[in-house]
Amino acid sequence: MKRSQQAYTYAALSVILWGTIPTAFKIALSELSIVTMLGITTIVSTAVLFVVMVLTGKLCLLKETTRRDLVWSALFGFINPVGYYLILLTAYSRLPGQVAQPINMIWPIILVFFSIPLLGHRIPARSFLALGLSLVGVYIISSQGAPLSPGRSDTVGVMLALVSGVLWALYFVLNVRDRRDESVKLFTSFIFGSAYMLILMAVTGSFAHAVSLRGVAASVYCGFFEMGITFWLWLKALQLSETTDKVSNLVYFAPFISLILLHFIIDEPVYFTTPLGLLLIIGSVIWQNRAGKA
């Protein structure tokens, strides 16, 4: 199999797996508290990332970790997985999966605005237009089939989904300033994240709560395929691809896969406004990225 074919195979697997995550989120949240679910998911993700580092021969890179690197990892672990997923999962608990996921996807546009003070980049005029178009898409999606009747969706949930996108953009741009190997950065930040979650679970009394097998299974699934194995597959796709543009754009198929799975697995009705708003958000992101390269 050619390198390009391998790249698309790895990318397709990543997109399919990521497309299943909103359904797994909703199943887990229907059975467990947000803190319990995230605690299980984070610990499983950390274990998976450790195995990935062993299999890829990168465990030895941990010896090069400095005290400054640990400070960065402690900060990253607080942002992701703890802060980011606590906010995102709260949004999922208040909104249909088909609403929470697409709203979160405006983060690439927010990223451009963070890159000014943190990376010294300039904001092109098209970014403001792209942001405006994506926010229109957010409004259409959040209307849940009634675009002329605002207020139908949970406003707090919509705001949390937006905030999660902002937090992910902040995490991404700060991550760029850390020059360590991506696997090392993610693994060490998740070690801190696991420690934070164990403390939070102890404080909230999550260990004393009864848990369902279905909820635990869904949480473990998210731990494997939200950040664990899927992250490695995606990195492999990017490494094998001749140009990352075409492969990267495949990720925008994930929300459409999610719509199908949410409908058929947990019987979530698909509002006609969801694909319309989703196309507007994705279109504005792709347009901004292509215009920037041009």
C-alpha positions as protocol buffer text, in pm:
chain_id: "A"
residue {
  index: 1
  type: MET
  ca { x: 0 y: 0 z: 0 }
}
residue {
  index: 2
  type: LYS
  ca { x: 135 y: 343 z: -98 }
}
residue {
  index: 3
  type: ARG
  ca { x: 212 y: 606 z: 168 }
}
residue {
  index: 4
  type: SER
  ca { x: -76 y: 824 z: 50 }
}
residue {
  index: 5
  type: GLN
  ca { x: -317 y: 531 z: 73 }
}
residue {
  index: 6
  type: GLN
  ca { x: -191 y: 450 z: 421 }
}
residue {
  index: 7
  type: ALA
  ca { x: -238 y: 814 z: 521 }
}
residue {
  index: 8
  type: TYR
  ca { x: -600 y: 816 z: 406 }
}
residue {
  index: 9
  type: THR
  ca { x: -663 y: 481 z: 577 }
}
residue {
  index: 10
  type: TYR
  ca { x: -534 y: 609 z: 910 }
}
residue {
  index: 11
  type: ALA
  ca { x: -723 y: 937 z: 865 }
}
residue {
  index: 12
  type: ALA
  ca { x: -1048 y: 760 z: 777 }
}
residue {
  index: 13
  type: LEU
  ca { x: -1021 y: 538 z: 1085 }
}
residue {
  index: 14
  type: SER
  ca { x: -960 y: 845 z: 1300 }
}
residue {
  index: 15
  type: VAL
  ca { x: -1259 y: 1030 z: 1158 }
}
residue {
  index: 16
  type: ILE
  ca { x: -1490 y: 730 z: 1201 }
}
residue {
  index: 17
  type: LEU
  ca { x: -1380 y: 680 z: 1561 }
}
residue {
  index: 18
  type: TRP
  ca { x: -1414 y: 1050 z: 1645 }
}
residue {
  index: 19
  type: GLY
  ca { x: -1758 y: 1041 z: 1487 }
}
residue {
  index: 20
  type: THR
  ca { x: -1867 y: 786 z: 1748 }
}
residue {
  index: 21
  type: ILE
  ca { x: -1759 y: 996 z: 2047 }
}
residue {
  index: 22
  type: PRO
  ca { x: -2069 y: 1222 z: 2087 }
}
residue {
  index: 23
  type: THR
  ca { x: -2289 y: 911 z: 2111 }
}
residue {
  index: 24
  type: ALA
  ca { x: -2053 y: 760 z: 2368 }
}
residue {
  index: 25
  type: PHE
  ca { x: -2053 y: 1090 z: 2560 }
}
residue {
  index: 26
  type: LYS
  ca { x: -2433 y: 1095 z: 2576 }
}
residue {
  index: 27
  type: ILE
  ca { x: -2454 y: 730 z: 2686 }
}
residue {
  index: 28
  type: ALA
  ca { x: -2193 y: 778 z: 2960 }
}
residue {
  index: 29
  type: LEU
  ca { x: -2353 y: 1101 z: 3084 }
}
residue {
  index: 30
  type: SER
  ca { x: -2692 y: 932 z: 3107 }
}
residue {
  index: 31
  type: GLU
  ca { x: -2544 y: 683 z: 3355 }
}
residue {
  index: 32
  type: LEU
  ca { x: -2265 y: 867 z: 3541 }
}
residue {
  index: 33
  type: SER
  ca { x: -2186 y: 1208 z: 3683 }
}
residue {
  index: 34
  type: ILE
  ca { x: -1964 y: 1433 z: 3474 }
}
residue {
  index: 35
  type: VAL
  ca { x: -1676 y: 1408 z: 3724 }
}
residue {
  index: 36
  type: THR
  ca { x: -1695 y: 1028 z: 3745 }
}
residue {
  index: 37
  type: MET
  ca { x: -1712 y: 989 z: 3367 }
}
residue {
  index: 38
  type: LEU
  ca { x: -1422 y: 1228 z: 3304 }
}
residue {
  index: 39
  type: GLY
  ca { x: -1214 y: 1065 z: 3576 }
}
residue {
  index: 40
  type: ILE
  ca { x: -1251 y: 722 z: 3416 }
}
residue {
  index: 41
  type: THR
  ca { x: -1192 y: 858 z: 3067 }
}
residue {
  index: 42
  type: THR
  ca { x: -880 y: 1053 z: 3166 }
}
residue {
  index: 43
  type: ILE
  ca { x: -717 y: 762 z: 3349 }
}
residue {
  index: 44
  type: VAL
  ca { x: -786 y: 526 z: 3057 }
}
residue {
  index: 45
  type: SER
  ca { x: -652 y: 782 z: 2808 }
}
residue {
  index: 46
  type: THR
  ca { x: -333 y: 818 z: 3013 }
}
residue {
  index: 47
  type: ALA
  ca { x: -282 y: 441 z: 3015 }
}
residue {
  index: 48
  type: VAL
  ca { x: -342 y: 420 z: 2639 }
}
residue {
  index: 49
  type: LEU
  ca { x: -100 y: 706 z: 2571 }
}
residue {
  index: 50
  type: PHE
  ca { x: 163 y: 529 z: 2783 }
}
residue {
  index: 51
  type: VAL
  ca { x: 123 y: 212 z: 2573 }
}
residue {
  index: 52
  type: VAL
  ca { x: 145 y: 419 z: 2253 }
}
residue {
  index: 53
  type: MET
  ca { x: 471 y: 576 z: 2373 }
}
residue {
  index: 54
  type: VAL
  ca { x: 615 y: 233 z: 2454 }
}
residue {
  index: 55
  type: LEU
  ca { x: 516 y: 90 z: 2115 }
}
residue {
  index: 56
  type: THR
  ca { x: 655 y: 391 z: 1926 }
}
residue {
  index: 57
  type: GLY
  ca { x: 982 y: 391 z: 2121 }
}
residue {
  index: 58
  type: LYS
  ca { x: 930 y: 741 z: 2262 }
}
residue {
  index: 59
  type: LEU
  ca { x: 927 y: 654 z: 2631 }
}
residue {
  index: 60
  type: CYS
  ca { x: 1298 y: 735 z: 2649 }
}
residue {
  index: 61
  type: LEU
  ca { x: 1217 y: 1098 z: 2561 }
}
residue {
  index: 62
  type: LEU
  ca { x: 1072 y: 1142 z: 2909 }
}
residue {
  index: 63
  type: LYS
  ca { x: 1428 y: 1150 z: 3044 }
}
residue {
  index: 64
  type: GLU
  ca { x: 1477 y: 1483 z: 2868 }
}
residue {
  index: 65
  type: THR
  ca { x: 1187 y: 1644 z: 3057 }
}
residue {
  index: 66
  type: THR
  ca { x: 1300 y: 1953 z: 3249 }
}
residue {
  index: 67
  type: ARG
  ca { x: 1144 y: 2130 z: 3546 }
}
residue {
  index: 68
  type: ARG
  ca { x: 1013 y: 2394 z: 3306 }
}
residue {
  index: 69
  type: ASP
  ca { x: 854 y: 2119 z: 3094 }
}
residue {
  index: 70
  type: LEU
  ca { x: 677 y: 1985 z: 3403 }
}
residue {
  index: 71
  type: VAL
  ca { x: 536 y: 2330 z: 3474 }
}
residue {
  index: 72
  type: TRP
  ca { x: 401 y: 2344 z: 3119 }
}
residue {
  index: 73
  type: SER
  ca { x: 257 y: 1994 z: 3153 }
}
residue {
  index: 74
  type: ALA
  ca { x: 88 y: 2086 z: 3481 }
}
residue {
  index: 75
  type: LEU
  ca { x: -73 y: 2385 z: 3306 }
}
residue {
  index: 76
  type: PHE
  ca { x: -170 y: 2184 z: 2998 }
}
residue {
  index: 77
  type: GLY
  ca { x: -317 y: 1908 z: 3213 }
}
residue {
  index: 78
  type: PHE
  ca { x: -534 y: 2163 z: 3393 }
}
residue {
  index: 79
  type: ILE
  ca { x: -661 y: 2301 z: 3061 }
}
residue {
  index: 80
  type: ASN
  ca { x: -689 y: 1965 z: 2884 }
}
residue {
  index: 81
  type: PRO
  ca { x: -830 y: 1723 z: 2988 }
}
residue {
  index: 82
  type: VAL
  ca { x: -970 y: 1881 z: 3307 }
}
residue {
  index: 83
  type: GLY
  ca { x: -1101 y: 2229 z: 3223 }
}
residue {
  index: 84
  type: TYR
  ca { x: -1184 y: 2168 z: 2860 }
}
residue {
  index: 85
  type: TYR
  ca { x: -1375 y: 1843 z: 2910 }
}
residue {
  index: 86
  type: LEU
  ca { x: -1555 y: 1952 z: 3226 }
}
residue {
  index: 87
  type: ILE
  ca { x: -1699 y: 2242 z: 3028 }
}
residue {
  index: 88
  type: LEU
  ca { x: -1763 y: 2041 z: 2713 }
}
residue {
  index: 89
  type: LEU
  ca { x: -1930 y: 1752 z: 2896 }
}
residue {
  index: 90
  type: THR
  ca { x: -2149 y: 1995 z: 3089 }
}
residue {
  index: 91
  type: ALA
  ca { x: -2258 y: 2135 z: 2752 }
}
residue {
  index: 92
  type: TYR
  ca { x: -2330 y: 1780 z: 2630 }
}
residue {
  index: 93
  type: SER
  ca { x: -2538 y: 1715 z: 2942 }
}
residue {
  index: 94
  type: ARG
  ca { x: -2756 y: 2018 z: 2863 }
}
residue {
  index: 95
  type: LEU
  ca { x: -2775 y: 1998 z: 2483 }
}
residue {
  index: 96
  type: PRO
  ca { x: -2841 y: 1736 z: 2215 }
}
residue {
  index: 97
  type: GLY
  ca { x: -2515 y: 1587 z: 2089 }
}
residue {
  index: 98
  type: GLN
  ca { x: -2583 y: 1725 z: 1741 }
}
residue {
  index: 99
  type: VAL
  ca { x: -2584 y: 2078 z: 1888 }
}
residue {
  index: 100
  type: ALA
  ca { x: -2291 y: 2058 z: 2130 }
}
residue {
  index: 101
  type: GLN
  ca { x: -2038 y: 1905 z: 1891 }
}
residue {
  index: 102
  type: PRO
  ca { x: -2073 y: 2143 z: 1592 }
}
residue {
  index: 103
  type: ILE
  ca { x: -2064 y: 2455 z: 1813 }
}
residue {
  index: 104
  type: ASN
  ca { x: -1736 y: 2334 z: 1961 }
}
residue {
  index: 105
  type: MET
  ca { x: -1591 y: 2318 z: 1608 }
}
residue {
  index: 106
  type: ILE
  ca { x: -1549 y: 2695 z: 1575 }
}
residue {
  index: 107
  type: TRP
  ca { x: -1219 y: 2667 z: 1763 }
}
residue {
  index: 108
  type: PRO
  ca { x: -997 y: 2694 z: 1449 }
}
residue {
  index: 109
  type: ILE
  ca { x: -1135 y: 3042 z: 1388 }
}
residue {
  index: 110
  type: ILE
  ca { x: -1092 y: 3146 z: 1752 }
}
residue {
  index: 111
  type: LEU
  ca { x: -736 y: 3014 z: 1726 }
}
residue {
  index: 112
  type: VAL
  ca { x: -651 y: 3288 z: 1476 }
}
residue {
  index: 113
  type: PHE
  ca { x: -746 y: 3557 z: 1728 }
}
residue {
  index: 114
  type: PHE
  ca { x: -539 y: 3397 z: 2005 }
}
residue {
  index: 115
  type: SER
  ca { x: -238 y: 3379 z: 1773 }
}
residue {
  index: 116
  type: ILE
  ca { x: -201 y: 3758 z: 1777 }
}
residue {
  index: 117
  type: PRO
  ca { x: -97 y: 3821 z: 2140 }
}
residue {
  index: 118
  type: LEU
  ca { x: 58 y: 3476 z: 2192 }
}
residue {
  index: 119
  type: LEU
  ca { x: 235 y: 3410 z: 1862 }
}
residue {
  index: 120
  type: GLY
  ca { x: 269 y: 3759 z: 1719 }
}
residue {
  index: 121
  type: HIS
  ca { x: 54 y: 3691 z: 1412 }
}
residue {
  index: 122
  type: ARG
  ca { x: -163 y: 3946 z: 1234 }
}
residue {
  index: 123
  type: ILE
  ca { x: -538 y: 3904 z: 1196 }
}
residue {
  index: 124
  type: PRO
  ca { x: -650 y: 3919 z: 830 }
}
residue {
  index: 125
  type: ALA
  ca { x: -985 y: 4081 z: 759 }
}
residue {
  index: 126
  type: ARG
  ca { x: -1130 y: 3751 z: 636 }
}
residue {
  index: 127
  type: SER
  ca { x: -1100 y: 3611 z: 989 }
}
residue {
  index: 128
  type: PHE
  ca { x: -1362 y: 3853 z: 1116 }
}
residue {
  index: 129
  type: LEU
  ca { x: -1595 y: 3754 z: 833 }
}
residue {
  index: 130
  type: ALA
  ca { x: -1527 y: 3383 z: 896 }
}
residue {
  index: 131
  type: LEU
  ca { x: -1602 y: 3432 z: 1266 }
}
residue {
  index: 132
  type: GLY
  ca { x: -1927 y: 3611 z: 1182 }
}
residue {
  index: 133
  type: LEU
  ca { x: -2035 y: 3332 z: 946 }
}
residue {
  index: 134
  type: SER
  ca { x: -1951 y: 3063 z: 1200 }
}
residue {
  index: 135
  type: LEU
  ca { x: -2151 y: 3243 z: 1470 }
}
residue {
  index: 136
  type: VAL
  ca { x: -2447 y: 3253 z: 1232 }
}
residue {
  index: 137
  type: GLY
  ca { x: -2398 y: 2878 z: 1196 }
}
residue {
  index: 138
  type: VAL
  ca { x: -2397 y: 2845 z: 1576 }
}
residue {
  index: 139
  type: TYR
  ca { x: -2726 y: 3034 z: 1595 }
}
residue {
  index: 140
  type: ILE
  ca { x: -2883 y: 2814 z: 1326 }
}
residue {
  index: 141
  type: ILE
  ca { x: -2770 y: 2494 z: 1500 }
}
residue {
  index: 142
  type: SER
  ca { x: -2877 y: 2608 z: 1845 }
}
residue {
  index: 143
  type: SER
  ca { x: -3226 y: 2693 z: 1715 }
}
residue {
  index: 144
  type: GLN
  ca { x: -3292 y: 2316 z: 1694 }
}
residue {
  index: 145
  type: GLY
  ca { x: -3519 y: 2331 z: 1392 }
}
residue {
  index: 146
  type: ALA
  ca { x: -3676 y: 2670 z: 1469 }
}
residue {
  index: 147
  type: PRO
  ca { x: -3441 y: 2943 z: 1340 }
}
residue {
  index: 148
  type: LEU
  ca { x: -3715 y: 3207 z: 1360 }
}
residue {
  index: 149
  type: SER
  ca { x: -3787 y: 3128 z: 1725 }
}
residue {
  index: 150
  type: PRO
  ca { x: -3472 y: 3209 z: 1924 }
}
residue {
  index: 151
  type: GLY
  ca { x: -3435 y: 3079 z: 2277 }
}
residue {
  index: 152
  type: ARG
  ca { x: -3546 y: 2722 z: 2211 }
}
residue {
  index: 153
  type: SER
  ca { x: -3207 y: 2579 z: 2296 }
}
residue {
  index: 154
  type: ASP
  ca { x: -3043 y: 2581 z: 2641 }
}
residue {
  index: 155
  type: THR
  ca { x: -2857 y: 2915 z: 2642 }
}
residue {
  index: 156
  type: VAL
  ca { x: -2614 y: 2810 z: 2915 }
}
residue {
  index: 157
  type: GLY
  ca { x: -2535 y: 2491 z: 2726 }
}
residue {
  index: 158
  type: VAL
  ca { x: -2468 y: 2684 z: 2404 }
}
residue {
  index: 159
  type: MET
  ca { x: -2241 y: 2929 z: 2589 }
}
residue {
  index: 160
  type: LEU
  ca { x: -2050 y: 2640 z: 2749 }
}
residue {
  index: 161
  type: ALA
  ca { x: -2001 y: 2475 z: 2409 }
}
residue {
  index: 162
  type: LEU
  ca { x: -1864 y: 2806 z: 2278 }
}
residue {
  index: 163
  type: VAL
  ca { x: -1637 y: 2846 z: 2580 }
}
residue {
  index: 164
  type: SER
  ca { x: -1503 y: 2493 z: 2529 }
}
residue {
  index: 165
  type: GLY
  ca { x: -1407 y: 2590 z: 2173 }
}
residue {
  index: 166
  type: VAL
  ca { x: -1230 y: 2902 z: 2304 }
}
residue {
  index: 167
  type: LEU
  ca { x: -1046 y: 2697 z: 2568 }
}
residue {
  index: 168
  type: TRP
  ca { x: -937 y: 2438 z: 2310 }
}
residue {
  index: 169
  type: ALA
  ca { x: -802 y: 2715 z: 2084 }
}
residue {
  index: 170
  type: LEU
  ca { x: -607 y: 2857 z: 2380 }
}
residue {
  index: 171
  type: TYR
  ca { x: -469 y: 2512 z: 2461 }
}
residue {
  index: 172
  type: PHE
  ca { x: -369 y: 2459 z: 2098 }
}
residue {
  index: 173
  type: VAL
  ca { x: -185 y: 2790 z: 2060 }
}
residue {
  index: 174
  type: LEU
  ca { x: -2 y: 2747 z: 2394 }
}
residue {
  index: 175
  type: ASN
  ca { x: 89 y: 2395 z: 2287 }
}
residue {
  index: 176
  type: VAL
  ca { x: 264 y: 2536 z: 1979 }
}
residue {
  index: 177
  type: ARG
  ca { x: 510 y: 2719 z: 2205 }
}
residue {
  index: 178
  type: ASP
  ca { x: 614 y: 2391 z: 2369 }
}
residue {
  index: 179
  type: ARG
  ca { x: 868 y: 2230 z: 2132 }
}
residue {
  index: 180
  type: ARG
  ca { x: 858 y: 1880 z: 2285 }
}
residue {
  index: 181
  type: ASP
  ca { x: 739 y: 1573 z: 2096 }
}
residue {
  index: 182
  type: GLU
  ca { x: 358 y: 1573 z: 2067 }
}
residue {
  index: 183
  type: SER
  ca { x: 321 y: 1230 z: 2229 }
}
residue {
  index: 184
  type: VAL
  ca { x: 536 y: 1333 z: 2524 }
}
residue {
  index: 185
  type: LYS
  ca { x: 345 y: 1656 z: 2574 }
}
residue {
  index: 186
  type: LEU
  ca { x: 9 y: 1484 z: 2564 }
}
residue {
  index: 187
  type: PHE
  ca { x: 114 y: 1197 z: 2792 }
}
residue {
  index: 188
  type: THR
  ca { x: 271 y: 1418 z: 3060 }
}
residue {
  index: 189
  type: SER
  ca { x: -23 y: 1659 z: 3058 }
}
residue {
  index: 190
  type: PHE
  ca { x: -262 y: 1366 z: 3098 }
}
residue {
  index: 191
  type: ILE
  ca { x: -60 y: 1237 z: 3395 }
}
residue {
  index: 192
  type: PHE
  ca { x: -127 y: 1569 z: 3566 }
}
residue {
  index: 193
  type: GLY
  ca { x: -485 y: 1560 z: 3441 }
}
residue {
  index: 194
  type: SER
  ca { x: -537 y: 1218 z: 3596 }
}
residue {
  index: 195
  type: ALA
  ca { x: -399 y: 1345 z: 3928 }
}
residue {
  index: 196
  type: TYR
  ca { x: -631 y: 1647 z: 3917 }
}
residue {
  index: 197
  type: MET
  ca { x: -930 y: 1426 z: 3839 }
}
residue {
  index: 198
  type: LEU
  ca { x: -852 y: 1181 z: 4122 }
}
residue {
  index: 199
  type: ILE
  ca { x: -842 y: 1476 z: 4363 }
}
residue {
  index: 200
  type: LEU
  ca { x: -1168 y: 1614 z: 4221 }
}
residue {
  index: 201
  type: MET
  ca { x: -1335 y: 1272 z: 4243 }
}
residue {
  index: 202
  type: ALA
  ca { x: -1227 y: 1242 z: 4607 }
}
residue {
  index: 203
  type: VAL
  ca { x: -1353 y: 1591 z: 4693 }
}
residue {
  index: 204
  type: THR
  ca { x: -1691 y: 1536 z: 4524 }
}
residue {
  index: 205
  type: GLY
  ca { x: -1732 y: 1187 z: 4669 }
}
residue {
  index: 206
  type: SER
  ca { x: -1747 y: 1020 z: 4328 }
}
residue {
  index: 207
  type: PHE
  ca { x: -1580 y: 705 z: 4463 }
}
residue {
  index: 208
  type: ALA
  ca { x: -1878 y: 645 z: 4693 }
}
residue {
  index: 209
  type: HIS
  ca { x: -2136 y: 667 z: 4414 }
}
residue {
  index: 210
  type: ALA
  ca { x: -2274 y: 355 z: 4249 }
}
residue {
  index: 211
  type: VAL
  ca { x: -2170 y: 325 z: 3886 }
}
residue {
  index: 212
  type: SER
  ca { x: -2336 y: 137 z: 3604 }
}
residue {
  index: 213
  type: LEU
  ca { x: -2152 y: -106 z: 3379 }
}
residue {
  index: 214
  type: ARG
  ca { x: -2297 y: 67 z: 3073 }
}
residue {
  index: 215
  type: GLY
  ca { x: -2170 y: 406 z: 3187 }
}
residue {
  index: 216
  type: VAL
  ca { x: -1826 y: 274 z: 3272 }
}
residue {
  index: 217
  type: ALA
  ca { x: -1801 y: 93 z: 2936 }
}
residue {
  index: 218
  type: ALA
  ca { x: -1893 y: 412 z: 2748 }
}
residue {
  index: 219
  type: SER
  ca { x: -1637 y: 611 z: 2952 }
}
residue {
  index: 220
  type: VAL
  ca { x: -1363 y: 355 z: 2884 }
}
residue {
  index: 221
  type: TYR
  ca { x: -1453 y: 367 z: 2515 }
}
residue {
  index: 222
  type: CYS
  ca { x: -1410 y: 747 z: 2519 }
}
residue {
  index: 223
  type: GLY
  ca { x: -1075 y: 704 z: 2694 }
}
residue {
  index: 224
  type: PHE
  ca { x: -954 y: 473 z: 2418 }
}
residue {
  index: 225
  type: PHE
  ca { x: -1086 y: 660 z: 2117 }
}
residue {
  index: 226
  type: GLU
  ca { x: -1124 y: 1028 z: 2202 }
}
residue {
  index: 227
  type: MET
  ca { x: -760 y: 1106 z: 2276 }
}
residue {
  index: 228
  type: GLY
  ca { x: -581 y: 772 z: 2302 }
}
residue {
  index: 229
  type: ILE
  ca { x: -551 y: 542 z: 2004 }
}
residue {
  index: 230
  type: THR
  ca { x: -724 y: 784 z: 1768 }
}
residue {
  index: 231
  type: PHE
  ca { x: -467 y: 1055 z: 1840 }
}
residue {
  index: 232
  type: TRP
  ca { x: -190 y: 815 z: 1737 }
}
residue {
  index: 233
  type: LEU
  ca { x: -378 y: 717 z: 1420 }
}
residue {
  index: 234
  type: TRP
  ca { x: -424 y: 1082 z: 1328 }
}
residue {
  index: 235
  type: LEU
  ca { x: -56 y: 1162 z: 1381 }
}
residue {
  index: 236
  type: LYS
  ca { x: 35 y: 866 z: 1161 }
}
residue {
  index: 237
  type: ALA
  ca { x: -197 y: 996 z: 889 }
}
residue {
  index: 238
  type: LEU
  ca { x: -33 y: 1339 z: 899 }
}
residue {
  index: 239
  type: GLN
  ca { x: 317 y: 1190 z: 897 }
}
residue {
  index: 240
  type: LEU
  ca { x: 244 y: 967 z: 595 }
}
residue {
  index: 241
  type: SER
  ca { x: 57 y: 1226 z: 388 }
}
residue {
  index: 242
  type: GLU
  ca { x: 243 y: 1419 z: 118 }
}
residue {
  index: 243
  type: THR
  ca { x: 39 y: 1730 z: 199 }
}
residue {
  index: 244
  type: THR
  ca { x: -157 y: 1761 z: 523 }
}
residue {
  index: 245
  type: ASP
  ca { x: -431 y: 1987 z: 380 }
}
residue {
  index: 246
  type: LYS
  ca { x: -643 y: 1717 z: 215 }
}
residue {
  index: 247
  type: VAL
  ca { x: -604 y: 1475 z: 505 }
}
residue {
  index: 248
  type: SER
  ca { x: -682 y: 1742 z: 766 }
}
residue {
  index: 249
  type: ASN
  ca { x: -1005 y: 1837 z: 592 }
}
residue {
  index: 250
  type: LEU
  ca { x: -1132 y: 1481 z: 637 }
}
residue {
  index: 251
  type: VAL
  ca { x: -1189 y: 1554 z: 1005 }
}
residue {
  index: 252
  type: TYR
  ca { x: -1493 y: 1762 z: 910 }
}
residue {
  index: 253
  type: PHE
  ca { x: -1677 y: 1446 z: 811 }
}
residue {
  index: 254
  type: ALA
  ca { x: -1685 y: 1340 z: 1178 }
}
residue {
  index: 255
  type: PRO
  ca { x: -1986 y: 1557 z: 1276 }
}
residue {
  index: 256
  type: PHE
  ca { x: -2193 y: 1412 z: 992 }
}
residue {
  index: 257
  type: ILE
  ca { x: -2107 y: 1059 z: 1105 }
}
residue {
  index: 258
  type: SER
  ca { x: -2208 y: 1167 z: 1455 }
}
residue {
  index: 259
  type: LEU
  ca { x: -2549 y: 1285 z: 1334 }
}
residue {
  index: 260
  type: ILE
  ca { x: -2623 y: 940 z: 1190 }
}
residue {
  index: 261
  type: LEU
  ca { x: -2505 y: 753 z: 1499 }
}
residue {
  index: 262
  type: LEU
  ca { x: -2684 y: 984 z: 1744 }
}
residue {
  index: 263
  type: HIS
  ca { x: -3006 y: 929 z: 1553 }
}
residue {
  index: 264
  type: PHE
  ca { x: -2990 y: 553 z: 1516 }
}
residue {
  index: 265
  type: ILE
  ca { x: -2826 y: 458 z: 1847 }
}
residue {
  index: 266
  type: ILE
  ca { x: -2984 y: 695 z: 2100 }
}
residue {
  index: 267
  type: ASP
  ca { x: -3284 y: 806 z: 1890 }
}
residue {
  index: 268
  type: GLU
  ca { x: -3185 y: 1172 z: 1879 }
}
residue {
  index: 269
  type: PRO
  ca { x: -3398 y: 1350 z: 1616 }
}
residue {
  index: 270
  type: VAL
  ca { x: -3194 y: 1525 z: 1347 }
}
residue {
  index: 271
  type: TYR
  ca { x: -3304 y: 1886 z: 1305 }
}
residue {
  index: 272
  type: PHE
  ca { x: -3277 y: 2024 z: 952 }
}
residue {
  index: 273
  type: THR
  ca { x: -3093 y: 2326 z: 1096 }
}
residue {
  index: 274
  type: THR
  ca { x: -2802 y: 2112 z: 1223 }
}
residue {
  index: 275
  type: PRO
  ca { x: -2648 y: 2017 z: 885 }
}
residue {
  index: 276
  type: LEU
  ca { x: -2717 y: 2368 z: 754 }
}
residue {
  index: 277
  type: GLY
  ca { x: -2538 y: 2536 z: 1044 }
}
residue {
  index: 278
  type: LEU
  ca { x: -2265 y: 2275 z: 1038 }
}
residue {
  index: 279
  type: LEU
  ca { x: -2194 y: 2339 z: 671 }
}
residue {
  index: 280
  type: LEU
  ca { x: -2173 y: 2711 z: 743 }
}
residue {
  index: 281
  type: ILE
  ca { x: -1924 y: 2662 z: 1028 }
}
residue {
  index: 282
  type: ILE
  ca { x: -1709 y: 2411 z: 839 }
}
residue {
  index: 283
  type: GLY
  ca { x: -1722 y: 2618 z: 522 }
}
residue {
  index: 284
  type: SER
  ca { x: -1603 y: 2929 z: 704 }
}
residue {
  index: 285
  type: VAL
  ca { x: -1316 y: 2739 z: 868 }
}
residue {
  index: 286
  type: ILE
  ca { x: -1198 y: 2581 z: 541 }
}
residue {
  index: 287
  type: TRP
  ca { x: -1234 y: 2911 z: 354 }
}
residue {
  index: 288
  type: GLN
  ca { x: -1027 y: 3093 z: 615 }
}
residue {
  index: 289
  type: ASN
  ca { x: -755 y: 2827 z: 607 }
}
residue {
  index: 290
  type: ARG
  ca { x: -733 y: 2816 z: 228 }
}
residue {
  index: 291
  type: ALA
  ca { x: -738 y: 3194 z: 197 }
}
residue {
  index: 292
  type: GLY
  ca { x: -460 y: 3212 z: 453 }
}
residue {
  index: 293
  type: LYS
  ca { x: -239 y: 2971 z: 257 }
}
residue {
  index: 294
  type: ALA
  ca { x: -306 y: 3160 z: -64 }
}
